[in-house]
Amino acid sequence: MTITIQTDRGPLELPHGSTVAQALAILLNEPSDTDAMATALNGQFVPRREREQVLLNEGDTLLCFAAITGG
């Protein structure tokens, strides 16, 4: 069974029970890039430490963007 989520890079089909971390690994070319990215699921920020626990559901929207720091 699969689900389809929306991303800023287009629709993504994943196995049912996939996490934000798993989707992010598929979306990015280099797994090491995931630490440099911020994520939002359905408009809510998902901290890096929670990505492995947050399950995705059919129709969710996952956005990945470069974290901006500084002042």
C-alpha atoms as one frame of an Amber mdcrd trajectory, in Angstrom:
protein
   0.000   0.000   0.000   1.301   3.468  -0.880   0.477   7.097  -0.181   1.060
  10.188  -2.278   2.229  13.408  -0.654   2.781  16.811  -2.198   6.226  18.392
  -2.047   7.791  21.565  -3.351   9.397  19.268  -5.963   6.136  17.640  -7.056
   4.094  14.639  -5.930   5.947  11.821  -4.188   4.669   8.259  -3.801   5.844
   6.457  -0.658   5.071   3.246   1.194   2.344   3.568   3.835   4.000   4.291
   7.211   6.812   6.443   5.777   8.300   9.213   7.882   9.393  12.757   7.132
  13.017  11.572   7.350  12.437   8.874   4.735  10.740  11.286   2.340  13.497
  13.838   2.784  16.164  11.229   2.002  14.376  10.435  -1.272  13.897  14.086
  -2.224  17.517  15.105  -1.710  20.401  13.775  -3.771  22.829  13.582  -0.847
  21.673  12.178   2.505  24.101  14.521   4.257  22.096  17.454   2.832  19.181
  16.641   5.128  20.905  18.328   8.082  21.103  21.600   6.161  17.391  21.574
   5.347  14.417  22.742   7.357  11.095  20.955   6.921   7.444  21.860   7.284
   4.583  19.362   7.187   1.192  20.843   6.375   2.520  24.275   7.322   3.992
  23.207  10.675   7.759  23.192  11.294   9.198  19.708  11.953  12.409  19.770
  14.036  15.259  17.545  12.820  15.100  15.401  15.955  11.421  14.559  15.263
  11.673  13.647  11.559  12.148   9.928  12.246   8.949   9.775  14.331   6.579
  11.923  12.249   4.493   9.688   9.983   3.176  10.913   6.655  -0.426  10.512
   5.527  -2.128  10.542   2.150  -2.350  14.105   0.806   0.133  15.664   3.263
   2.259  18.564   2.029   5.967  18.434   2.856   8.174  21.440   2.168  11.980
  21.422   2.366  13.980  24.602   2.390  17.448  25.804   3.302  17.576  26.951
   6.904  18.619  30.587   7.174  20.638  31.733  10.166  22.438  34.865  11.104
  21.430  38.392  11.789
